[in-house]
Every structure is written in C-alpha cells, then in structure tokens.
Amino acid sequence: MTATAKVLVTGKTHVTAGPNGAARSRDGFLDVKLPQPHPAAENLFAVAWSACYIGAIQLAAGQRKVKLASEPEVDAEIDLNQAGSAFFLSARLNVHVPGVEREVAQELIEAAHGICPYSKAVHGNIDVTTTLV
C-alpha cells in the first residue's frame, strides 16, 4: 500500500474448519456454515468478486456519464481445477447491464476490470472469461 492510500473498508472475519466449521464477519453481516471448505470457498469468492465488480461497473458508468437504467447483475462461476499436483482457479463472469446499448455496456464491463480490486488481484493468475449477456 502506498503512503497516500486511504483504507476505505476492512473486512474482518473468523473462520473455523471441520464439520461445524463456519465463517463469521466481526460486524455480524456474514454468518455462514462451512462444513466443507469447497465449494464454499469458490462460492464466497464468486460473491465477493461479483459485488466488487458491480460497484466497478457503476463507477465506470459514472465516470463516463452513462445512466444505468437499472442495477447491473453478475452470474459468476469459479472453478477449482487440478492439473497433476497443482491446484488453480478459473472464472466466468456473465454480466447483464440492462437498458444500456451493447457497445457501451461492453466498454463498461471492460473498464470495470481495471477498477475492481478483485479483478486486478487475479489479473494474470486466473483465466477469466467475461461475457456480456
């Protein structure tokens, strides 16, 4: 983090493993049973990335003075893959930006990857397919 960076939000969680495993956020907003680490990890990552990505689409629209007719939607699929002894993720983001011309919506979803911290974090590490639906 740079010296001039300002922390906007900090997520604080506690996660336990095992048959009674759970994930809880300190603020109580999130309280999920996790009896198995997978697919819970992939589902939680998909939710977090999608939420961040929607915010990035909204920010990109605002920067470009594009009026969104309604809220964007994302259907995310996160795959846990194995090749030999190596494990890795791949992702598909199916994005719906209702009421916006297709070319403009495509520009917004591409710009969102440059804004969304999750997209930036996985860049080059996860095979991501983003489709405007």
C-alpha positions in Angstrom: 0.0 0.0 0.0 1.3 3.4 -0.8 1.9 6.1 1.8 -1.0 8.2 0.4 -3.5 5.3 0.3 -6.6 5.6 2.5 -8.3 2.5 3.8 -12.0 2.6 2.8 -13.2 -0.7 4.3 -11.7 -3.5 6.2 -13.3 -6.9 6.2 -12.7 -8.8 9.4 -13.7 -12.5 9.7 -13.1 -15.5 11.8 -13.2 -18.9 10.0 -13.2 -22.4 11.6 -12.8 -25.8 9.9 -14.4 -29.2 10.4 -17.9 -30.5 10.4 -19.1 -27.5 12.5 -17.0 -25.0 10.5 -18.2 -21.5 10.0 -17.2 -18.1 8.7 -18.4 -15.0 10.5 -17.6 -11.4 10.0 -16.9 -9.3 13.1 -19.8 -7.0 12.2 -22.2 -9.9 12.1 -23.2 -9.2 8.5 -21.8 -12.5 7.3 -22.5 -15.8 9.2 -22.1 -18.9 7.0 -21.7 -22.6 7.9 -18.7 -24.2 6.3 -18.7 -27.9 7.0 -16.6 -28.4 3.9 -14.0 -25.9 2.5 -15.1 -26.5 -1.1 -17.4 -25.3 -2.8 -17.8 -22.8 0.0 -14.5 -21.0 -0.8 -15.3 -20.8 -4.5 -18.9 -19.6 -3.8 -17.7 -16.9 -1.3 -15.0 -15.8 -3.8 -17.6 -15.6 -6.6 -20.0 -13.5 -4.4 -17.2 -11.1 -3.2 -15.8 -10.6 -6.7 -19.2 -10.1 -8.2 -20.2 -7.5 -5.6 -16.9 -5.6 -6.2 -17.3 -5.9 -9.9 -20.8 -4.5 -9.9 -19.5 -1.5 -7.9 -16.8 -1.1 -10.5 -19.3 -1.1 -13.4 -21.3 1.6 -11.6 -18.2 3.7 -11.1 -17.2 3.3 -14.7 -20.7 4.3 -15.8 -20.5 7.4 -13.6 -17.0 8.3 -14.9 -18.4 8.1 -18.4 -21.7 9.9 -17.6 -23.6 6.8 -18.6 -27.1 6.5 -17.0 -27.8 2.9 -15.9 -31.4 2.1 -16.4 -31.3 -0.5 -13.6 -28.7 -2.2 -11.5 -26.1 -4.4 -13.2 -26.1 -8.1 -12.4 -23.3 -10.7 -12.4 -23.6 -14.5 -12.5 -20.1 -15.7 -11.5 -18.7 -19.3 -11.8 -15.5 -20.0 -10.1 -13.8 -23.4 -10.9 -11.3 -25.1 -8.7 -9.1 -27.1 -11.1 -6.3 -29.6 -10.7 -3.5 -30.4 -13.1 -1.2 -33.0 -11.7 -0.4 -31.9 -8.2 -1.2 -28.2 -8.9 -4.5 -26.5 -8.0 -5.7 -23.4 -9.7 -8.8 -21.3 -10.3 -10.7 -20.2 -13.4 -13.6 -17.9 -13.7 -16.5 -16.9 -15.9 -18.4 -13.7 -15.2 -21.7 -13.4 -17.1 -22.7 -9.7 -16.9 -26.0 -8.1 -17.5 -26.2 -4.3 -17.9 -29.9 -3.7 -18.7 -31.0 -0.7 -20.6 -27.6 0.3 -21.9 -26.5 0.0 -25.6 -24.5 -3.2 -26.1 -21.3 -1.3 -27.2 -21.5 1.0 -24.2 -22.2 -1.9 -21.8 -19.2 -3.8 -23.2 -17.0 -0.8 -22.6 -18.2 -0.6 -19.0 -17.5 -4.2 -18.3 -14.1 -4.0 -19.7 -13.4 -0.8 -17.8 -14.6 -2.4 -14.6 -11.8 -5.0 -14.7 -9.4 -2.0 -14.5 -11.2 -0.6 -11.5 -12.3 -3.7 -9.4 -9.6 -4.6 -6.9 -10.6 -8.3 -7.2 -10.1 -8.2 -11.0 -6.8 -6.5 -10.6 -5.7 -9.0 -7.9 -6.4 -12.0 -10.2 -5.1 -10.5 -13.4 -2.6 -13.0 -14.9 -3.3 -15.5 -12.2 -6.7 -16.7 -13.1 -8.2 -17.5 -16.6 -11.2 -15.1 -16.7 -13.9 -15.0 -19.3 -16.3 -12.1 -19.1 -19.4 -12.3 -21.2 -22.0 -9.6 -21.7 -25.4 -11.3 -21.7 
